[in-house]
Structures are given as C-alpha cells and as structure tokens.
Amino acid sequence: MEYQPLAIPDVKLITPKVFGDERGFFMETFRQSEFEQYCGDYQFVQDNHSSSRRGVLRGLHFQHQKPQGKLVRATRGEVFDVAVDMRQSSPTFGQWVGATLSETNKQMLWVPPGFAHGFLVTSDTAEFQYKCTDYYNPGDEYSLLWNDPSVGIEWPHGIEPQLATKDAKGTNFAETPKFL
Ligand SMILES: Cc1cn([C@H]2C[C@H](O)[C@@H](COP(=O)(O)OP(=O)(O)O[C@H]3O[C@@H](C)C(=O)[C@@H](O)[C@H]3O)O2)c(=O)[nH]c1=O
C-alpha cells in the first residue's frame, strides 16, 4: 500500500496494491504495522457501512469529547470525500482537503481525530465503508455546514446536494467547536 500525505499532511491518501487475475482481484485493505508507521498508533473499535444515492451529502461530522479517526473508502460507486482541519494548534487549521474515492480506484483516506469529515456521492449509488478509532456517541456529534464560504470547499459541480435535516442545519466554522 502507498500512503500519500495530502496538502494537510496528517490526512493520507492510501492506494492499495491490487492483485488481479482470472478470478477477479485481491487486495489488503488494512495492515496494522504499515498503518502505524505512516499514520500513527491508533486502534480501531468500530466499522461502519452506509449506502447513498447520487447527490447525497453526509457531513461534515465529528465528535468533540471522543473524536474519531476514520479510515474510509467507497466499495461501490464513487464519492468526493472531504476532511476539514478543526485543530486550532495545527498549521492547517480551517483548511480542507478532498479526494475522489471509488470502487475503481480503490483508494482510502485516513482522516485523523480532530477533523470534520463528509462526502458527496457522485455515482448513481455509493456504498461507503470505514473504520473508526472511537465509538459512535450521538450526544457528542457536531455538523459543520458543508458550504460555509469561510472554509470554501470546492465540491464537484453539477450535483445538487441532498442533506439530512441535521446537516442542512449545520453550523458555520466560526460557531462550531474546535480542538485545541
Ligand atoms: C454514525 C452512526 C450512526 N448510527 C445510527 C444513528 C442514526 O439513526 C442512523 C444514521 O446516522 P447518521 O445520520 O449520523 O449517519 P451518517 O450521516 O452516515 O453519519 C456518518 O457520516 C459520515 C460523514 C461520518 O464521518 C461518520 O462518522 C458518521 O457521522 O444510524 C449508529 O447507530 N452508529 C453510528 O456510528
């Protein structure tokens, strides 16, 4: 697997080695020793799987008391995946990075604790699977507004985002809790 730091270097784009043959393909999707070397010493405690139609935008979510690191990928279809740095002490505080993750490129994104995370589905449907470093705690969840101009995320054009009510009512960056 290749681990490529993005413009926010703590966020890594991970490209697996895919072994294709007449039966199909094989790839490793997680290897603890490598992950530790390139991303840090984290333990994953929860795996999630969601399915969404084209145009669905989930996010941008994070937990504040028990922040979750997330190792994410699209196992069907395609998404544009985004991480926003909410760590005040970070040189990239308030900045965002995005990557296209798809069934075809099989790439994964490592989003460390301290980031707001979300994705927009750009294919007819997308299945999204991810590992988390802490347990889901709904009382601790925040939603950063997807289109806050002060963050300025460049979402793919030509798709009208469909949001859950809680995400449509997300807070602007200035009003959203931050990490030290
Ligand atoms: C996230 C989550 C949800 N749920 C339940 C609560 C709710 O009834 C239902 C749907 O939850 P949500 O609307 O929060 O699902 P969703 O909008 O897909 O939430 C996810 O969005 C992406 C962008 C992330 O980064 C994730 O961490 C997570 O916040 O599933 C769990 O039981 N466990 C979980 O870990």
The ligand as an SDF file (V2000), in Angstrom:
LIG
                    3D

 35 37  0  0  0  0  0  0  0  0999 V2000
  -22.6970    7.1740   12.5720 C   0  0  0  0  0  0  0  0  0  0  0  0
  -23.6250    6.1550   13.2730 C   0  0  0  0  0  0  0  0  0  0  0  0
  -24.9960    6.2110   13.1290 C   0  0  0  0  0  0  0  0  0  0  0  0
  -25.7930    5.3250   13.7550 N   0  0  0  0  0  0  0  0  0  0  0  0
  -27.2620    5.4370   13.5650 C   0  0  0  0  0  0  0  0  0  0  0  0
  -27.8590    6.7230   14.0800 C   0  0  0  0  0  0  0  0  0  0  0  0
  -28.9240    7.0780   13.0700 C   0  0  0  0  0  0  0  0  0  0  0  0
  -30.1690    6.5470   13.4830 O   0  0  0  0  0  0  0  0  0  0  0  0
  -28.5130    6.3740   11.8000 C   0  0  0  0  0  0  0  0  0  0  0  0
  -27.9670    7.3420   10.7490 C   0  0  0  0  0  0  0  0  0  0  0  0
  -26.9490    8.1210   11.3760 O   0  0  0  0  0  0  0  0  0  0  0  0
  -26.3140    9.3960   10.6830 P   0  0  0  0  0  0  0  0  0  0  0  0
  -27.3900   10.1730   10.0250 O   0  0  0  0  0  0  0  0  0  0  0  0
  -25.4840   10.1000   11.6970 O   0  0  0  0  0  0  0  0  0  0  0  0
  -25.3750    8.7310    9.5730 O   0  0  0  0  0  0  0  0  0  0  0  0
  -24.2850    9.4500    8.6610 P   0  0  0  0  0  0  0  0  0  0  0  0
  -24.8040   10.7780    8.2400 O   0  0  0  0  0  0  0  0  0  0  0  0
  -23.8850    8.4980    7.6090 O   0  0  0  0  0  0  0  0  0  0  0  0
  -23.0920    9.6820    9.6750 O   0  0  0  0  0  0  0  0  0  0  0  0
  -21.7690    9.4660    9.2760 C   0  0  0  0  0  0  0  0  0  0  0  0
  -21.4090   10.4920    8.3620 O   0  0  0  0  0  0  0  0  0  0  0  0
  -20.0600   10.4390    7.9150 C   0  0  0  0  0  0  0  0  0  0  0  0
  -19.8340   11.6270    7.0230 C   0  0  0  0  0  0  0  0  0  0  0  0
  -19.0800   10.3110    9.0010 C   0  0  0  0  0  0  0  0  0  0  0  0
  -17.9950   10.8960    9.0130 O   0  0  0  0  0  0  0  0  0  0  0  0
  -19.4400    9.3420   10.0840 C   0  0  0  0  0  0  0  0  0  0  0  0
  -18.5730    9.4610   11.1990 O   0  0  0  0  0  0  0  0  0  0  0  0
  -20.8710    9.4880   10.5080 C   0  0  0  0  0  0  0  0  0  0  0  0
  -21.0260   10.7070   11.2130 O   0  0  0  0  0  0  0  0  0  0  0  0
  -27.5210    5.4250   12.1570 O   0  0  0  0  0  0  0  0  0  0  0  0
  -25.2750    4.3510   14.5520 C   0  0  0  0  0  0  0  0  0  0  0  0
  -26.0220    3.5320   15.1440 O   0  0  0  0  0  0  0  0  0  0  0  0
  -23.9230    4.2540   14.7000 N   0  0  0  0  0  0  0  0  0  0  0  0
  -23.0730    5.1290   14.0820 C   0  0  0  0  0  0  0  0  0  0  0  0
  -21.8130    5.0100   14.2280 O   0  0  0  0  0  0  0  0  0  0  0  0
  1  2  1  0
  2  3  2  0
  2 34  1  0
  3  4  1  0
  4  5  1  0
  4 31  1  0
  5  6  1  0
  5 30  1  0
  6  7  1  0
  7  8  1  0
  7  9  1  0
  9 10  1  0
  9 30  1  0
 10 11  1  0
 11 12  1  0
 12 13  2  0
 12 14  1  0
 12 15  1  0
 15 16  1  0
 16 17  2  0
 16 18  1  0
 16 19  1  0
 19 20  1  0
 20 21  1  0
 20 28  1  0
 21 22  1  0
 22 23  1  0
 22 24  1  0
 24 25  2  0
 24 26  1  0
 26 27  1  0
 26 28  1  0
 28 29  1  0
 31 32  2  0
 31 33  1  0
 33 34  1  0
 34 35  2  0
M  END
$$$$
